[in-house]
Amino acid sequence: MQMTKNVTLARAEALPDHAPIKINAMGINVFYGEKQALFDVSIACPDRAVTALIGPSGCGKSTFLRCINRMNDTIVGCRVDGRIEIDNEDVNLKSLDPVVLRSRVGMVFQKPNPFPKSIFDNVAYGPKIHGFASSKSELEGIVEHSLKKAGLWGEVADRLHQPGTGLSGGQQQRLVIARAIAVNPEVILMDEPCSALDPIATAKIEELMDELREQYCIVIVTHSMAQAARVSQRTAFFHLGRLVEAGTTEAIFTNPTDPRTQDYITGRSG
C-alpha cells in the first residue's frame, strides 16, 4: 500500500533486531466499574527506543499508558488485570510503592503542568523529596544537567528563580520533561505531549525525544500519524480497546497486516 502523503519515515532510525525489552505487558484488561476499556492487550516496548501508540480517540491508548506507572490506581472504580513488567519486575506487586515506581517511570501530559514554583524548584522538587542530592551544589548540578538534557538551559539559565508558569507553552513542556528526568527515570511516558503546542515548539519536543531515546525507553501516545512516523521506531495501533497490531514503524505504515490498520493509516477510518 502507499503511505499518505504527509507521513514520512525519514527521521526515525530503525531499531536494532537485538534491542532489549524494557516494558512487557501481558494480557492487560482494564475496567472502569462495569465498563471494560482494554481487552487482553499484550505488547513489548524496547529500551532506548520510542514506541508510539496510535488509534482513534477513545480507543484505549492513554488508558494503557497509565497502566505502566499505575496512574489508574488514582481513579476510583478502576481495575487492572494482567501483568506489566519493567525489567522483568511486575509493576503491580503490592510490595512496590507506586511513588517509587513513578520515580522510575516519568510522565509528561498533554497540557504542560509546571508546578506554581520557580523554574529551579520545578526541577529540584523530585531530587529533593527522593534524597538524590546531599548538598545545595549537588542539587544545582542536577537541575542544570536536567535542563540541559531537556534543551532548555540556554533559554532559562539567567532566570532560574522566575516562575515556571511564565514560560511559553513549548518551554513549559520542556520544563516538565526536565522535571521528569531529574529523578533519573528509566522510562518516560508521553501522553499527547505536543497537541497543545505550535509547530515550532512541536519540532523542538520531537528533536528532544530523538535525543532522549538514546538513554530512555519512551512510550508516546499521539493522534498524529506523521509524528509517530517521525519519532518512533515501533508503532502499535489500538482500536476499540484492543491492540490490533504492533511492529516496526516502517512495517506498520507501509505494510500493515490488518485491514483496520490500513484503513486508519490511509484515512478511510478513524
DRENGUVEX-129140 format. One record per residue (C-alpha): residue in three letters; x, y, z. Coordinates in steps of 0.001 Angstrom, whole numbers, plus 524288, in hexadecimal, padded with zeros to 5 digits. Layout:
N
ALAXYZ/...
! end
This chain:
270
MET800008000080000/GLN8040C80E1A7FE52/MET805E6816CA80A03/THR7FE548236780B8B/LYS805B582ED7805E2/ASN807D8835E0812BF/VAL80E1B82A408198D/THR81CB2828528184A/LEU825C181E6881E5B/ALA831FB8260181B58/ARG8359982A598290B/ALA833CE81EDB83220/GLU83EF981538831B8/ALA83C67806AF830E2/LEU83CBC7FEDE83D63/PRO847597F46C83E84/ASP842177E68D83E71/HIS848FC7E3A484B49/ALA843347EF33852D5/PRO8402B7EACA860CB/ILE8321C7EB598659C/LYS82FA67F53F87070/ILE820DF7F4498721C/ASN819577E7B38702F/ALA80A837E8438717B/MET8031D7DB6A8718C/GLY7F4667D9B5870F4/ILE7F0B77E73787606/ASN7E2407E9678788B/VAL7DD5E7F62B87E59/PHE7CFF07F88A88420/TYR7C9A88055488863/GLY7BF107FFDB890FF/GLU7B7607F6828884E/LYS7BC827FC6687BA2/GLN7C8547F5B68759B/ALA7D1C37FF3986F20/LEU7DCF77F62486B36/PHE7DC1A7E8268668A/ASP7E7887DEAD867E0/VAL7F2427E81086399/SER7FFCE7E21886253/ILE80B3E7EA1685D53/ALA819E97EB2B85F50/CYS820CF7F85E85F08/PRO82F877F84385CAD/ASP839688000386465/ARG83FE680C0985E73/ALA8353C80D9C85464/VAL8287B814CE85257/THR81C1280CBF8519D/ALA810728145484C38/LEU80270810AC84F98/ILE7F8F881507844FD/GLY7EA6F8136684292/PRO7DD8081AB2842ED/SER7D91F8229384EC1/GLY7D42781A03859C4/CYS7DADC80DB2854E1/GLY7E28080B4F8617F/LYS7EFE58110785E84/SER7F08181A0286A66/THR7EA1180FD587306/PHE7F4E38064C86FA8/LEU7FF68810A6871A2/ARG7FA598135187F63/CYS7FB63804DC882A2/ILE80A25805658814A/ASN80C3280E6D88CF6/ARG7FFA280AD08941D/MET7F939818008920E/ASN7EC778107A890CD/ASP7EDC980D9189F54/THR7E95A81B8B8A1B5/ILE7DC4B8197389A97/VAL7D13F814A98A356/GLY7CB378082889E31/CYS7D62F80517894AF/ARG7DB407F72B8946D/VAL7E6ED7F21688CD8/ASP7E8E97E39F88A1E/GLY7F4D07DD8F883C8/ARG803417DFC28858A/ILE80C687EAC6881CF/GLU81AE27E8D2883FC/ILE825D17F2C3883B9/ASP832BF7EB898832D/ASN82B4F7DF10886AE/GLU8258B7E5028931B/ASP816B87E57C8944B/VAL812C17F3B589651/ASN8061D7EF8189CF7/LEU80CA27E87F8A83A/LYS8068C7ECA78B531/SER814467EE378BAA1/LEU817F07F8358B030/ASP81579806178B4C7/PRO80EA980DA28A9C4/VAL81682819C28AD7F/VAL823258124F8AB2D/LEU81DB080CE589E74/ARG81A4081A90899A8/SER8280881F3889C55/ARG82C918146D8930F/VAL821D3817618893E/GLY82079825DF88666/MET8143D82B3F87FF3/VAL811B3836F58773C/PHE8038A83A9E8751E/GLN7FC1E840CD869E9/LYS7FBA484E3787022/PRO8083F8537F87622/ASN8069F85334884E6/PRO81204859F188B99/PHE810C385BC789A34/PRO80D96869A689EE0/LYS81BD286AF48A2C6/SER828368706F89CFC/ILE82EBA869E489172/PHE839638650F89A95/ASP82FDD85FA48A4A7/ASN827EA858A289A36/VAL833CA8509789683/ALA8395984F938A44D/TYR82CAA84AA08AA55/GLY82E5983C388A6F0/PRO83CB783B048AA84/LYS839B3841C28B77C/ILE82EA4838D68BBB8/HIS835E482C9A8B74B/GLY84286830C28BDF8/PHE84AB3830AA8B19A/ALA852DC83C718B587/SER85B1483D8C8C1E3/SER85EA284BDA8C028/LYS859D68584C8B9B9/SER8648C857BE8AF88/GLU86105849BA8AC25/LEU852C284DA38AA9D/GLU856A9859008A1F4/GLY85E7984F978999E/ILE852C88469289804/VAL84A20852018940D/GLU853ED8570488A13/HIS856468496C88485/SER847A9846C08834D/LEU844C8853C687CCD/LYS84FDB8517987343/LYS84AC4843EB86FDA/ALA83D56849F086DA9/GLY843488541486490/LEU83EEA85F5286D33/TRP84B03863B78749E/GLY84F5A86DBE86AB3/GLU842038745286B29/VAL8401B874E6879EE/ALA84DA7874CC8803E/ASP84CA788332883CE/ARG83EDF882558898D/LEU83E8A875BE8915A/HIS8375F87C3989C9C/GLN82C568818889452/PRO81F6387A12893E7/GLY81F0086E4088AFA/THR811258721088753/GLY816B587E4C880D3/LEU81D1187663875FE/SER817098741C868A5/GLY80F26867B58667F/GLY81A43860B985FB1/GLN823F5864E986A18/GLN81AA38606D874C1/GLN819C28530586E7B/ARG8289B8520C86DE8/LEU829028566D87C2D/VAL81FB984B5687F87/ILE828A8841ED87831/ALA8345B8474F87FCA/ARG82CA58452388C50/ALA829FE8371C8884A/ILE83810833C3884F6/ALA83D8883A7D8912A/VAL83A5A82E468991F/ASN841F0825C588F86/PRO8369981D9288A59/GLU837CE811A2881B6/VAL82B46813FD87A0D/ILE824A68206B87547/LEU8163782011871DD/MET810AD82AF486968/ASP8020C82CB8867A2/GLU7FFB78358285BD1/PRO80B2A83E4B85FFF/CYS80A388473985423/SER7FB948487F85201/ALA7FB0C855B9858E0/LEU8075685B088525B/ASP80A188629B845F7/PRO811F885C5E83AE6/ILE81EEB8627B83F11/ALA81D8A85DE584D20/THR8190E8509A84836/ALA8254F84F4A83FED/LYS82DC78523984BE3/ILE826CF847E885406/GLU8284D83DEF8490D/GLU836D3840DF847EF/LEU837D583F5D8569E/MET831128321C85628/ASP83AAD82DAA84BDD/GLU846018316F854D5/LEU83FFE82BE586145/ARG83D2D81EA285B5B/GLU84BC981C1C85B1E/GLN84ACA81AAB869DE/TYR83C8B817B686D08/CYS8314E80F0786925/ILE826E18187D86437/VAL8189881549861D6/ILE8108381FE185B52/VAL801F982104858B2/THR7FF5F8294984CB7/HIS7F40582C3D8439B/SER7FDBC830CE83957/MET801DA825C48307E/ALA80C2982EAE82A93/GLN811E5830B88381E/ALA811C98222F83AEC/ALA8190F81FDC82E37/ARG8230882A728311B/VAL826A38270483F10/SER823FE8189184177/GLN82AD880BD883E6C/ARG81F0880380841F3/THR810938066784069/ALA8048C7FFF884640/PHE7F6D380203840E2/PHE7EB72801A084A78/HIS7DD19800B2846C3/LEU7D13B7FF8384FB5/GLY7D9737FBD485B75/ARG7E13C7F16985483/LEU7EF0E7F10E84F62/VAL7ED287EE0E840F9/GLU7FB7E7ECC783D6F/ALA809007F17A8412D/GLY815DB7F152839F6/THR820947F9A383486/THR81BC18071F830C0/GLU81FC0804DB822AD/ALA818057F828821F1/ILE80BDB7FDE38283D/PHE80BB78098781F0D/THR80F94802B38127B/ASN80ACF7F4B0813D2/PRO801047F2CC81EF3/THR7FB9C7E5178208E/ASP7EDEE7E8E582502/PRO7E45C7F01B81C18/ARG7DFE47F8788279C/THR7EDA47FDD8828E3/GLN7EE568007A81A5A/ASP7E1308078281ABC/TYR7E5C381018825FC/ILE7F30D8132D8200A/THR7ECFC816EC81301/GLY7E22781EFE8193D/ARG7D6E68162181554/SER7D33E81480823A8/GLY7D60A81B328308F/
! end
